[in-house]
Amino acid sequence: MADYVKAKLHEAWEFLKPAETEFKEAKSEVEVRDAAEKAWGAVVQATDALIYALKGRKPLSHFERRKALRELEEEVGGLGLGIAIWRDTRRSTRPFTKA
């Protein structure tokens, strides 16, 4: 079990490092989106590690992640893991801005 969790956390860092660099260097909306995709990959890998460590199963889809996070929230209570982080934001129409 520990090997899978460590591997997933390592993968999360491998996604996050270039995401941060690419975001800092981004000059266009497309480059920001590419960095965000990598950052989301880090979230997915870290979430898989959490679910496996606490539930003993490997989620194979976003649906399975949402379901496992809801279960964890019920078991642990009040973490806000179940729905908010997996909300579908692809429908957002907010314009791109970078500070």
N, C-alpha and C positions, 0 to 999 in steps of 0.2 A: 504494500500500500504506500509506504513512504517513498518508494522510488517513483511511482506514478505522480505523486503530489510534487516531489522535487522537480521532476521533468517538466511538468506543466508550469510550475512557477519559473523555471529557467526559460521556457518558451515565452512566457509573459514578458519577462525582462528583455528577451531578444526582439520582441515586437515593440516594446516601449522605448528602448534606446533610440532607434532610428526615427520613431514617431516624434519624439521630442526635438531631435535635430532638424528633421524636415519641417516641423512646424515653425521653429525659430527662423529658418531660412526661407520660408514660403513667401513667394512674391505674387501669387495668384490664388484665386478660389480653388482651382483644381489641385494645386500643391497642398493647400490646407486640407482639402478633402482626402487626399492621399495619406497625409499624416494622421488624420482622424481615423481612417480605416485601419491603420496600423495600431493606433491607440485602442480602438475597439477590439482588435485581435488580442491585445494584452488583457483586456477586461474578460474576454471569453475564456482565455487560458487560465487566468487566476480564478475565475468562477468555477471552471471545471475542477480545479484543484480543491477548492473549498467544498464543493458538492461531494467529491470522492472522499475527502478526508472525513466529512461529517455524516455522509449517507452511505458510503461504500459502493457507489455506482457511478458509471461514466455517462454523462449526458451526451446524446448523439445529435441533438437538435436544439434550437432556441426554445421550442415548446417544452422539451424535457428539462431545460435549464429553468424556465419560468416555473414549471410544476415543482421541481426540487426546491427552488428558492421559496416558493409559497409554503411548502411543507416545513422547511427550516424556520421560516418566520413564525409559523404556528407553534413549533416545538420550542424555539428560543424566545420568541415574542419581541415585537417592537423594533426590529432591526431595519425595517423598510426595504428589505431585499426582494420581496416577492414580485412586485409589479413595477415600481418606479424605474428601476435601471433598465428594464427590458421593454419599456414602452416604445411603441413604434413611432419614431420621430421622422421617418422618411417623408411624411406628408407636410412637413414644415415649409412654409412659404416665406419665412423671414429672410431678408436680404443678407448677403455676406458682408461682414465687417470684421476688420482686424485692427486691434489697438496698436 
